[in-house]
Amino acid sequence: MWFTAAASGVLLGLTPVVYWLIEHRLRVELDRQLEIDWSLVEAHLELDGSGRIQWRKTSPATPNSPGYAATWFDVWSVGELSLRHWPVDGGPVAEAPNATADPFHSIRLEMGGSARALEKGARVGGREVTLRVFRDESGLHRTLREIAAGFGLGIPLAALLASFGGYLVAGWTLRPISAMTEQARRITSESLGQRLPNPNPHDELGQLATVFNQTLERLENSFESLRRFTADASHELRTPLTALRAIGEVALRNPSDAAALRETLGSMLEEAQRLSDLTDALLLLARFESGRWTLRFEAVELDGLVADVCECLGVLAADRHQTLEINAPMGLVVRADRVPLRQAVMNVLHNAIRHSPPGTRVTIRCFPRGRLAVIEIGDEGPGIAPEHRDRIFDRFYRVDPSRSRQDGGAGLGLAIAKLSIEQLGGGIELESELGKGSRFRISMPAESTQ
């Protein structure tokens, strides 16, 4: 309906313009013919012996000759009619010439109708006269009436065709939307692998379908991640809970042995601590992802941050007879929230210590790289195989699950580190080679370097 209304509006707006252009062109052509008639008639006028104006007697043509028969004219001299040629019935004009600004004008005939006139002064035998030539306007008016009738019939027909064409085009254009709507109704949380049909990804509807399909892909990945996270979290929680239950059942079988009860309580406290650590890690991840962690950015000197982290983890490295080698020059400053940045560095360093053999060296370097400040943590461990590198930052993912659980890890440290660094506007990358250790690089926008 809007298409029909717009098309009709355009046609109605163009109709008077086109009508005026046609009328103007017809009148210009009629005026050009009048100028030719005026020149021909003037060339054939002369004065007779008595001083009256007459048609040139020596002219081979007369006013009724072919080419002149359709020419109407009259000659006025000193306000009196001197000569008139009106070869058809219908009544000549009665009024005398009336000087106007425009020599071309239309006049009414005595018997009805109108004629187009050209009125100009001429000189005949030294006498000033007024010569008027006429052309019948009935043909012009008839043509304009036919054009108006054509517009009157054509505009409704054009509106009807526009309505029919608009209906077909709209149906053809909206058919993909109907198909996408039907497909979208069938997609549920259990069938997120389905996609909307997209026959032409380059037009507007195709781009819309592409965006929806990309959204569905992200939702599918999120749901899959959520399912995997739920399964992994349940498994991680079930392990210490099962251990707690088993230890308690064993203790109940022999309640009189005080030494055994103390050992049992110690084991139960260790499992409870694991549960607490796991809960804290899950809560930290949830707070980061929900945006409820309010970041407080400040200038953080990396040398002091690295020294603080190494001091906290130095006991763990000493127990494993490992050496922490620090190379953090002063003056390297980043703008970040110190708490999550410290947690990320600690998680990465703790991971390097846990997976490095006893007696090896763990290096912590800080250096500028362009507009970034980099914290590199390297170890001399077994390295990470290529098939594990893309998933090393996933939650609950372990290269060696049994060893990690035994060491107390839940597979969340690197995931928390990656999420923390990304929240701070930085990035973390891994470089590893089997048998030659691994290097984790944390990159943050540098505030100032020296």
C-alpha positions in Angstrom: 0.0 0.0 0.0 2.9 2.4 0.8 4.5 1.5 -2.5 1.2 2.2 -4.4 0.7 5.5 -2.5 4.3 6.6 -3.3 4.0 5.7 -6.9 0.6 7.4 -7.2 2.1 10.5 -5.5 5.0 10.6 -7.9 2.7 10.3 -10.9 0.3 13.0 -9.6 3.2 15.2 -9.0 4.7 14.7 -12.4 1.4 15.0 -14.3 1.1 18.9 -14.2 4.8 19.2 -15.0 4.6 17.0 -18.0 1.3 18.6 -19.1 2.9 22.1 -18.9 6.0 20.9 -20.8 3.9 19.5 -23.6 1.7 22.6 -23.8 4.7 24.9 -23.7 6.3 22.9 -26.5 3.2 23.0 -28.7 2.8 26.7 -28.2 6.5 27.3 -29.0 6.0 25.4 -32.3 2.8 27.3 -33.1 4.6 30.6 -32.4 7.5 29.5 -34.7 4.9 28.9 -37.5 3.4 32.3 -36.8 6.8 34.0 -37.3 7.2 32.3 -40.6 3.7 33.3 -41.7 4.3 36.9 -40.6 7.5 37.1 -42.7 5.9 35.6 -45.8 2.8 37.9 -45.6 4.9 41.0 -45.0 7.0 40.2 -48.1 3.9 40.1 -50.3 2.3 43.4 -49.3 2.4 46.6 -51.3 0.5 49.9 -51.9 -1.7 50.4 -54.9 -2.0 53.6 -56.9 -4.5 55.1 -54.5 -2.3 54.3 -51.4 -4.3 51.3 -50.3 -2.6 48.2 -49.1 -3.0 45.1 -51.3 -1.4 41.7 -52.1 1.6 42.1 -54.4 0.3 41.8 -58.0 3.6 40.6 -59.3 3.8 37.8 -56.8 3.4 34.3 -58.3 1.4 33.2 -55.3 -1.9 34.5 -53.9 -3.3 34.3 -50.3 -5.2 31.2 -51.4 -2.2 29.4 -52.9 -0.9 26.2 -51.2 1.2 27.2 -48.2 -0.8 30.4 -47.7 -4.4 29.1 -47.5 -4.1 28.3 -43.9 -2.7 31.7 -43.1 -5.1 34.2 -41.5 -4.0 37.8 -41.4 -5.2 41.4 -41.3 -3.5 44.7 -41.8 -4.4 47.8 -39.8 -3.3 51.3 -40.7 -4.0 54.3 -38.6 -6.6 52.3 -36.5 -8.5 51.2 -39.6 -8.6 47.8 -41.2 -6.8 48.0 -44.6 -6.7 44.3 -45.6 -8.0 41.0 -44.3 -7.6 37.4 -45.4 -9.9 34.9 -43.7 -10.3 31.9 -45.9 -12.6 29.9 -43.6 -16.0 30.4 -42.1 -16.0 31.0 -38.4 -15.9 34.7 -38.0 -12.7 36.8 -37.8 -11.8 38.8 -34.8 -13.7 42.0 -34.4 -11.3 43.9 -32.2 -8.6 46.1 -33.5 -5.0 45.6 -32.6 -4.1 46.3 -29.0 -0.4 46.7 -28.3 0.8 44.3 -25.6 4.2 43.6 -24.1 4.1 40.1 -25.7 3.6 40.1 -29.5 2.3 36.5 -29.1 -1.2 36.1 -27.5 -4.4 34.2 -27.8 -7.7 35.9 -28.8 -11.3 34.8 -29.0 -13.0 34.4 -32.4 -16.5 35.9 -33.0 -18.0 32.5 -33.7 -16.3 30.7 -30.8 -13.0 29.1 -30.3 -9.7 30.9 -30.2 -6.7 31.7 -32.3 -3.0 32.3 -31.6 -1.9 35.7 -32.9 1.4 37.4 -33.7 1.1 41.2 -33.8 4.0 43.4 -34.9 4.5 46.6 -36.7 5.6 46.5 -40.4 6.5 49.0 -43.1 4.7 48.7 -46.5 5.7 51.2 -49.1 7.0 53.5 -46.5 3.9 53.4 -44.4 3.8 52.1 -40.8 1.2 49.5 -40.4 0.3 46.7 -37.9 0.3 43.2 -39.3 -1.4 40.4 -37.5 -1.2 36.8 -38.4 -3.3 34.0 -36.8 -3.3 30.3 -36.4 -6.2 28.2 -35.2 -5.7 26.8 -31.7 -8.3 24.2 -31.9 -5.8 21.5 -32.8 -3.6 22.5 -29.9 -6.6 22.4 -27.5 -7.7 19.0 -28.9 -4.2 17.6 -28.4 -4.1 18.9 -24.8 -7.5 17.4 -24.1 -6.4 14.0 -25.4 -3.2 14.2 -23.2 -5.3 15.1 -20.2 -7.7 12.2 -20.9 -4.7 9.9 -21.3 -3.4 11.0 -17.9 -6.8 10.6 -16.4 -7.0 7.0 -17.5 -3.3 6.2 -17.2 -2.7 7.3 -13.7 -5.4 4.9 -12.1 -4.1 2.1 -14.4 -0.5 2.8 -13.4 -1.6 2.9 -9.7 -3.3 -0.5 -10.1 -0.3 -2.0 -11.8 2.0 -0.5 -9.1 -0.2 -2.0 -6.5 -0.1 -5.4 -8.2 3.6 -5.2 -8.9 4.4 -4.0 -5.3 2.4 -6.9 -3.9 4.4 -9.4 -6.0 7.7 -7.7 -5.2 6.9 -7.5 -1.5 5.9 -11.1 -1.4 9.0 -12.2 -3.3 11.2 -10.0 -1.1 9.7 -11.1 2.2 9.6 -14.8 1.4 13.1 -15.3 2.9 11.9 -13.6 6.1 9.0 -16.1 6.3 11.4 -19.0 5.9 13.7 -17.5 8.5 10.8 -17.0 10.9 9.6 -20.6 10.5 13.2 -21.9 11.0 13.7 -19.6 14.1 10.5 -21.0 15.7 11.9 -24.5 15.4 15.2 -23.6 17.1 15.4 -24.4 20.8 18.1 -24.8 23.4 18.4 -28.4 22.3 18.8 -27.6 18.6 21.1 -24.6 18.5 23.1 -26.3 15.8 20.5 -25.4 13.3 20.9 -22.2 11.3 18.6 -19.8 9.4 18.4 -20.2 5.6 20.5 -17.7 3.8 20.2 -18.0 0.0 22.0 -14.7 -0.7 24.4 -13.6 2.1 25.3 -10.3 0.2 21.9 -8.5 0.3 20.3 -6.8 3.4 18.3 -9.9 4.4 21.3 -12.1 3.9 23.4 -9.9 6.1 20.6 -10.1 8.8 20.5 -13.9 8.5 24.3 -14.0 8.8 24.2 -11.9 12.0 21.5 -14.2 13.4 23.5 -17.3 12.5 26.6 -15.8 14.1 24.5 -15.1 17.2 23.2 -18.7 17.2 26.7 -20.0 16.9 27.8 -17.9 19.9 24.8 -19.1 21.8 25.6 -22.7 20.9 29.2 -22.3 22.0 28.0 -20.6 25.3 25.5 -23.4 26.0 28.1 -26.1 25.2 30.6 -24.3 27.4 27.9 -24.1 30.1 27.1 -27.8 29.8 30.8 -28.6 29.9 31.4 -26.3 32.8 28.5 -27.8 34.8 29.7 -31.3 34.2 33.3 -30.4 35.1 32.3 -28.4 38.2 30.1 -31.3 39.3 32.9 -33.7 38.8 35.4 -31.5 40.6 33.0 -31.0 43.6 32.1 -34.7 43.8 35.7 -35.8 44.2 36.5 -34.0 47.5 33.0 -34.7 48.8 33.4 -38.4 48.1 36.8 -38.3 49.8 35.3 -36.5 52.8 32.5 -39.1 53.1 34.9 -42.1 52.6 37.4 -40.7 55.2 34.5 -40.1 57.7 33.1 -43.6 57.2 36.6 -45.1 57.8 37.0 -43.1 60.9 33.6 -44.2 62.3 34.7 -47.8 62.1 37.4 -47.3 64.7 36.4 -44.3 66.8 38.6 -45.3 69.8 42.0 -44.7 68.0 42.8 -41.0 68.8 45.8 -40.9 66.4 43.7 -42.2 63.5 41.0 -39.7 64.3 43.5 -36.8 64.2 44.9 -38.1 60.8 41.3 -38.4 59.6 40.5 -34.9 60.7 43.6 -33.6 59.0 42.6 -35.3 55.7 39.1 -34.0 56.0 40.4 -30.4 56.5 42.6 -30.8 53.4 39.6 -31.9 51.3 37.5 -29.0 52.8 40.3 -26.6 51.8 40.2 -27.9 48.3 36.5 -27.4 48.3 36.9 -23.8 49.6 39.6 -23.0 47.0 37.4 -24.4 44.2 34.4 -22.4 45.4 36.5 -19.2 45.6 37.8 -19.8 42.1 34.3 -20.4 40.7 33.0 -17.3 42.5 35.9 -15.2 41.1 35.1 -16.4 37.5 31.4 -15.6 38.0 32.1 -12.1 39.3 34.5 -11.4 36.4 32.0 -12.6 33.8 29.0 -10.9 35.3 30.8 -7.6 35.5 30.2 -7.3 39.2 33.9 -6.9 39.8 34.6 -3.2 39.9 38.0 -2.5 38.5 40.1 0.3 40.1 42.8 1.3 37.7 46.0 2.7 39.1 49.7 2.9 38.2 51.3 -0.5 39.0 55.1 -0.9 38.9 55.8 -4.3 37.6 59.1 -4.8 39.5 57.3 -4.4 42.8 54.4 -6.6 41.7 56.7 -9.4 40.5 58.8 -9.3 43.7 55.6 -9.6 45.8 54.4 -12.6 43.8 57.7 -14.3 44.0 57.9 -13.7 47.7 54.6 -15.5 48.2 55.4 -18.4 46.0 59.1 -18.6 47.0 58.4 -21.2 49.7 56.7 -23.5 47.2 59.6 -23.2 44.8 62.1 -23.9 47.7 60.2 -27.0 48.7 60.7 -28.3 45.1 64.3 -27.2 45.1 63.6 -24.8 42.3 65.2 -21.4 41.6 63.2 -18.3 40.8 65.2 -16.0 38.6 63.8 -12.4 38.4 64.7 -9.8 35.8 62.3 -6.8 36.3 63.8 -3.4 35.6 62.5 -0.4 37.5 60.3 2.2 35.8 58.1 -0.2 33.8 54.6 0.9 34.8 51.2 -0.3 33.6 47.7 1.1 34.4 45.6 -1.7 35.8 43.8 -3.0 38.8 46.5 -4.4 41.0 44.4 -7.2 42.6 43.4 -9.1 39.4 46.7 -8.5 37.7 48.6 -9.9 40.8 46.2 -12.9 40.8 46.9 -13.6 37.1 50.7 -13.4 37.5 50.5 -15.6 40.6 48.4 -18.2 38.8 50.7 -18.4 35.9 53.8 -18.6 38.1 52.2 -21.2 40.4 51.4 -23.3 37.3 55.0 -23.0 36.1 56.3 -24.1 39.5 53.9 -27.1 39.8 54.7 -28.4 36.4 58.5 -28.0 36.4 60.7 -30.8 37.7 62.6 -30.4 41.0 65.9 -28.6 40.7 65.0 -26.6 37.6 64.8 -22.8 37.1 61.7 -20.6 36.6 62.4 -17.2 35.1 60.3 -14.1 35.4 61.2 -11.2 33.0 59.6 -7.8 32.5 60.4 -5.8 29.4 58.8 -3.2 27.1 57.6 -4.2 23.6 56.4 -1.2 21.6 53.6 0.4 23.6 53.1 -2.7 25.7 54.7 -4.0 28.9 55.3 -7.7 29.0 55.6 -10.1 31.9 57.2 -13.4 30.7 57.2 -16.5 32.9 59.3 -19.4 31.6 59.9 -22.8 33.0 62.1 -25.9 32.1 59.2 -28.3 32.3 58.1 -31.0 29.8 56.4 -28.4 27.6 52.8 -28.5 26.2 51.9 -30.6 23.1 50.3 -28.7 20.2 47.0 -30.4 20.6 46.7 -29.0 24.1 47.8 -25.4 23.5 44.5 -24.1 22.2 42.6 -25.5 25.2 45.1 -24.8 28.0 43.1 -21.7 29.1 39.8 -23.6 29.2 38.2 -24.2 32.6 38.9 -27.5 34.2 41.2 -28.5 31.4 44.3 -30.5 32.4 47.1 -31.8 30.2 47.6 -34.5 32.9 44.4 -34.7 34.9 45.5 -37.3 37.5 48.7 -35.4 38.3 46.9 -32.0 38.6 44.3 -33.3 40.9 46.9 -34.9 43.1 48.8 -31.6 43.3 45.6 -29.8 44.3 44.9 -28.0 41.1 41.3 -27.7 39.8 42.2 -26.6 36.2 41.0 -23.0 36.8 44.2 -21.1 37.4 45.0 -20.3 33.8 41.4 -19.7 32.9 41.2 -17.1 35.7 44.5 -15.5 34.6 43.3 -15.2 31.0 39.9 -13.7 32.0 41.6 -11.3 34.4 44.1 -10.0 31.9 41.4 -9.6 29.2 39.3 -7.6 31.6 42.2 -5.3 32.2 42.6 -4.7 28.4 45.7 -6.9 28.0 46.4 -10.3 26.5 48.1 -13.6 27.4 49.9 -15.9 25.0 51.8 -19.2 25.2 54.9 -20.4 23.5 55.9 -24.0 24.2 57.9 -26.8 22.8 58.0 -30.4 24.0 61.0 -31.1 26.1 62.1 -27.5 26.2 59.6 -25.9 28.6 56.9 -23.2 28.2 56.8 -19.4 28.2 53.7 -17.5 29.1 53.7 -13.8 28.1 51.2 -11.3 29.8 51.0 -8.1 27.7 49.6 -4.9 29.2 49.4 -1.3 27.8 52.5 0.5 29.2 52.0 3.8 31.0 55.7 4.7 31.0 59.0 3.0 30.3 62.6 3.7 31.0 
